[in-house]
Amino acid sequence: MEFITVASLIFALLVLLIGLIMLLPHKLSKKSKDAISKVGLMHFTTKEAAEKIIGTSVIKVYKPWRCAYFFQNGIVSMDAISYNNLKNKTTCVEILNLTEYQLSHLRIRYYDMAVIHFGDFHISNQNKISVKTETDISTLHTNLHFNINIALILLSVATFALLFILFLTTLAK
């Protein structure tokens, strides 16, 4: 194989790996845990669901293999709003003083900066909970993280296509 082909394959694999890293949820870093500990989490929902959350102390996930979605206070991308179907959810449940146990079970999804919890999220007595109705979610957004992450994912897909073409070209020789 030529040097250029080998270098192209290595580059393509690295970009593909970066794309996969961006897609998969990861454990929170110490820095992320510290930030969430300071600012708390927001869960967007309907007014009725927020009342149920306060009554039961559980953010219920109704389908298997689903997760509860949260955002760090003040960090929501506009694209994440549509991706997570948040447009009509104008009630925000703010959760502060998360326990170490709760933090250890959270994951971050880098492509939209959503903080997720697989399965039902149980609110502890230590948490401070507040409900804000008529939240204007459009005032809380930032697009920088989301756009960079989507660009990396698209670059990974394009690189994978290039890798596949190089592979087919090598087989044809």
Secondary structure in CASP SS format (residue, H / E / C, confidence):
PFRMAT SS
TARGET T0000
AUTHOR 0000-0000-0000
METHOD secondary structure of the structure
MODEL  1
M C 1.00
E C 1.00
F H 1.00
I H 1.00
T H 1.00
V H 1.00
A H 1.00
S H 1.00
L H 1.00
I H 1.00
F H 1.00
A H 1.00
L H 1.00
L H 1.00
V H 1.00
L H 1.00
L H 1.00
I H 1.00
G H 1.00
L H 1.00
I H 1.00
M H 1.00
L H 1.00
L C 1.00
P C 1.00
H E 1.00
K E 1.00
L C 1.00
S C 1.00
K H 1.00
K H 1.00
S H 1.00
K H 1.00
D H 1.00
A H 1.00
I H 1.00
S H 1.00
K H 1.00
V H 1.00
G C 1.00
L E 1.00
M E 1.00
H E 1.00
F E 1.00
T E 1.00
T C 1.00
K H 1.00
E H 1.00
A H 1.00
A H 1.00
E H 1.00
K H 1.00
I H 1.00
I H 1.00
G H 1.00
T H 1.00
S C 1.00
V E 1.00
I E 1.00
K C 1.00
V C 1.00
Y C 1.00
K C 1.00
P C 1.00
W C 1.00
R C 1.00
C E 1.00
A E 1.00
Y E 1.00
F E 1.00
F E 1.00
Q E 1.00
N C 1.00
G C 1.00
I C 1.00
V E 1.00
S C 1.00
M H 1.00
D H 1.00
A H 1.00
I H 1.00
S H 1.00
Y H 1.00
N C 1.00
N C 1.00
L C 1.00
K C 1.00
N C 1.00
K C 1.00
T C 1.00
T E 1.00
C E 1.00
V E 1.00
E E 1.00
I E 1.00
L E 1.00
N C 1.00
L C 1.00
T C 1.00
E H 1.00
Y H 1.00
Q H 1.00
L H 1.00
S H 1.00
H C 1.00
L C 1.00
R E 1.00
I E 1.00
R E 1.00
Y C 1.00
Y C 1.00
D C 1.00
M C 1.00
A E 1.00
V E 1.00
I E 1.00
H E 1.00
F E 1.00
G E 1.00
D C 1.00
F E 1.00
H E 1.00
I C 1.00
S C 1.00
N C 1.00
Q C 1.00
N C 1.00
K E 1.00
I E 1.00
S E 1.00
V E 1.00
K E 1.00
T C 1.00
E C 1.00
T C 1.00
D C 1.00
I H 1.00
S H 1.00
T H 1.00
L H 1.00
H E 1.00
T C 1.00
N C 1.00
L H 1.00
H H 1.00
F H 1.00
N H 1.00
I H 1.00
N H 1.00
I H 1.00
A H 1.00
L H 1.00
I H 1.00
L H 1.00
L H 1.00
S H 1.00
V H 1.00
A H 1.00
T H 1.00
F H 1.00
A H 1.00
L H 1.00
L H 1.00
F H 1.00
I H 1.00
L H 1.00
F H 1.00
L H 1.00
T H 1.00
T H 1.00
L H 1.00
A H 1.00
K C 1.00
END
